[in-house]
Amino acid sequence: MDGVPRTPEQRRPHSQGPADRLLRTGALRFSVLGPVRVWRGSEQLSTGSPQQRALLAALLLREGRTATAAELIDALWGEEPPSQALAAVRTYASRLRKVLDPGVLVSESGGYAVRDLAEGALDLAVAQELATRAEQARNTADLHRAGKALSQALALWDGEALAGVPGPYAETQRTRLEEWRLQLLEARLDMEIERGRLVEAIGELTALTAAHPLRERLRELLMLALYRSGRQAEALAVYADTRRLLSDELGVLPRAGLQELQQRILEADPGLATSSTPKPESTTTTVRPAQLPPTAPDFTGRAALVGEMTDALASANGRVPAVSALAGIGGVGKTTLAVHVAYQARAAFPDGQLYVDLQGAGPKAAEPATVLASFLRALGTAESAIPDSLEERAALYRSVLDGRRVLVLLDNARDAAQVRPLLPPTGACAALVTSRVRMVDLVGAHLVDMDAMSPDEALSLFTKIVGEERVASEREAALDVVAACGFLPLAIRIAASRLAARRTWTVSVLAAKLVDERRRLDELQAGDLAVKATFELGYGGLGPAQARAFRLLGLADGPDISLAAAAAVLDLPVDHAEDVLETLVDMSLLESAAPGRYRYHDLVRLYARACAVRDEQSQNELDAPLSRLLDFYLATAARVYAFERPGDRLVDHLEVTEYPGLEFSDRDAARDWLYAETGCLLATVRQTPATERLRKKVDLLLATRDLAESGDAVTLYEPAAVALRDASVAVGDKHAEVRVRAILARTHSLSGRFQDADEEAREARSLCASVNDAWVTGDVLNTSAGIALHYGRDTEAESYLRKAIESSRSTGDQPALATALVSLSRIHRMTGRESSAVLLARQGVDIRDGLGHALPGAGARYALGMALAAIGSTGEAMNVLGEALQVFRDSRQRFWEGMTLARIAETYLAMGSPQEAANAAEQSLAVLPGTAAERQRAATLTVLGRALHGIGHTDRATACWIEAQALYEELGSSEGKAVRELLGGRTQPSTCAS
């Protein structure tokens, strides 16, 4: 089926780079990893009879070495050659020579050889070269490059190697090449697992273990992938299946490595988790002159940056000076890192290390001429020999350093102009520069942007200062503290120092003090250290336009903000806004998360908001930016909705916006915007106070309702809807309340929480009687029908849909009519009226297709596919479901993508194809968002168990059913009864219980 994903082994190989060149030049190409074939350019040449191809294969596999006539006769016929074997070999060689280029097949010493092939002319040689590259890449821990090389090598196989070639030599080589292919496949899958690509590995390994049931390495890899995916019971079930199969087929036990892996899984050995070995730190030695400040004794983490900058310093090689410019916000630890790196690199600079604080963030930065005089004195220049002018001092400085190996650390620089005279000359010297400004105009410099610490690094630094004993007993509180510090080293050091100085405080006390965002910056000060003071230095250096942008952008919630949204907040043209924002990025007060996207560090955002409250003149100046932002999001989201559903009436029932949104040229661009902005959209909906602009926020949820079905976004979407429902009830806005209750009824239904959905739908229907909102009335009726159907209230469900159909026909609302018809199709299918279910679903598909509704049309095809499967039309059902799957996948609807894959798996089972069913079910489990689809996950596990049972993986099937039963019991669902029947008298696999 075209809509169903295929495993890599099912895909046709793409031509490789050398083959492309040979194709263009018309040179000969040979294939043995499949049928033995020859091409000249794009033309396939005739290779004659099977014996003639066998002769060509024998010569190609000797890689240019001569094969005697006797060897070739033995290769083609073995111990019983025909009487005219030698003459036949000569005839075959003569015919091949006429087909091939001159000089390729040569006669030599009574035998033959294939010579002078172009690079990449033989697919086997290309595969061997790729395998060698993969091994080299793996030895350097470059698993991505190694895996890519192995995938390219495996793609060269086109079915069975030497397919159809007769003779004992070909048979031996076929076996060898198949074994090598499996080894390459195992190596690639091993690397996939090491890289954490577990979903892909599990699906492929499930198919491979069924195809090669006695190959223990494949089983071992499947166990490891399942275990690392959190599926311990299935991993142990694989071992049980393997042990039983080996005992039944061969009368042996699994090999020692497989037994050891089973034991380690039973013991939950932490060594089975992916781990990385940190790069060893280089040793340092003390040399003079040495102006470096003391290194921090509790320096923590930053291994990647230390390695990167140390390598950059090591590039000082007598030709150019190595300059690394490190930029980041105040308090991120630039100086600490630079000093640490300088100490690491001291051995490479035996002639000395110079250091200066250029005070670039303060009101009076150091003058380059003054710094040069200080450096010259440190390098042994007499006071009387130091010139007066900056230019002369810089020239003397370069002369003094000429031929020396000196490291210069220029800390806290203002800009590139301040730094340039202080850089060492061409030679073996190097410089480290730290600044809050990105020095893009410092020619030749290695630019390094420094971010906050990782959570592990932050906790490690906190623990070093506070003490292991105090942190160990309150680890969760310690994590809360470093998170509240935004993982900023300065903030962590201040918080930890305060705690270390107060023996009566617990970590929880400190965490509680940092909870209140309004007080957090005030809490983060100790002695002469203060986070707020550090940020104040940067803010004080901004011009009026930059300062305003810094303040106002901080008002918006969300993980980041796009350039277009920022322009709306600032009420500026996009080009002007970009200039202002890029200035803030260069000054490290704003981060560029990606081209056209910006974000604050958490503590910098708090400081920006404090500046807005302090420096804006009125409450309106604080409210207006957020009002423009909400209008921008709503107007743009409405256009995205219209692209997905042309003619849908919802867009006519949304609140009118005053600030314009984006225009889109096509559906893909509109959809990309929606998913890129998910976090920002929903953060804007939830941003307090929720009662302001309430109806627009509710309508923004309606216009982005696809997010409720797109996977992980539902974990943000649903809480936003709950907050708006509570706000609408609090202010008595029934118009907003009925809409948000309709949203929640549908969202709860998708999440499998039907009791909550039923309550919301009942309240919404009650409100519809007093609120004249035709669109929401139809939506509530459709949702109510689905809920009633779940509870077995078939007549009630059908009544809701009849009303919805009547209403939509009377108003001419074709999209609403299609929705109701598709929902009614589901009822007919579930109540035994399969034929009418097909007719109703087809009507829904026709309406959606006529309107150009790709995504709703996929939903209609999903219903049609199930109805067709119910009447036994599995072939057409598979086609229709495949079409739906492709649309759901393109639209990033992970929930419905997973549901469709599950339906495809069921259809495969009905067609008697359990292996394909297992593959589709595995993909469904990987796609379904766990927090939003426990019921669907249980159903898919049930299908997967049936498929696995069908291919002989009985213990693993049992493990799937046990997990499904547990999920149904947790949900209180009666559907668990069917799983219990499948289990029958089975218990959990013995390996799980042992």
Buried (B, 14 or more C-beta within 10 A) or exposed (E): BEBBBEEEBEEEBEEBEBBEBBBEEEBBBBBBBBBBBBBBEEEEBEBBEBBBBBBBBBBBBBEBEBBEBBBBBBBBBEEEBEEEBBEBBBBBBEBBBEBBBEEBBBBEEEBBBBBEBBEBBBBBBBBBBBBEBBEEBBEEEBBEBBBBBBBBBBBBBBEBBBBEBBBBBBEEBBEEBBEBBBEBBBBBBBBBBBBEBBBBBBBBBBBBBBEBBEBBBBBBBBBBBBBBBEBBBBBBBBBBBBBBBBEEEEEEEBEEEBEEBBEBBBEEEEEBEEEEEEEEEBEBEEBEEBBBBEBBEBBBBBBEBBBBBBEBBEBBEEEBBBBBBBBBBBBBBBBBBBBBBBBBBBEBBBBBBBBBBBBBBBEEBBEBBEBBBBBBEBBEBEEEEBBEEBEEBBBBBBEBBEEBBBBBBBBBBBBBEBBBBBBBBBBBBBBBBBBBBBBEEBEEBBBBBBEBBEEEBBBBBBBBBBEEEBBEEBEEBBBBBBBBBBBBBBBBBBBBBBBBEEEEBBBBEBBEBBEEBEEBBEBBBBEEBBBBEBBBBBBEBBEEBBBBBBBBBBBBBBEBBBBBBBBBBBEBEEEEBBBBBBBBBBBBBBBBEEEBBBBBBBBBBBBBBBBBEEEBEEEEBBBBBBBBBBBBBBBBBBBBBBBBBEBBBBBEBBBEBEBEBBEBEEBEEBBBBBBBBBBBBBBBBBBEEBBBBBBBBBBBBBBBBBBBBBBBBBEBBBEBBBBBBEBBBEEEBBBBBBBBBBBBBBBBBBBBBBEBBBBBBBBBBEBBEEBEBBBBBBBBBBBBBBBBBBEEBBEBBBBBBBBBBEBBEEBEBBBBBBBBBBBBBBBBBBBEBBEBBBBBBBBBBBBBBEBEBBBBBBBBBBBBBBBBBBBEBBEBBBBBBBBBBBBBBBBBBBBBBBBBBBBBBBBBBBBEBBBBBBBBBBBBBBBBBEEBBBBBBBBBBBBBBBBBBBBBBBBBBBBBBBBBBBBBEEBEBEBBEBBEEBBEEBEBBBBBEE
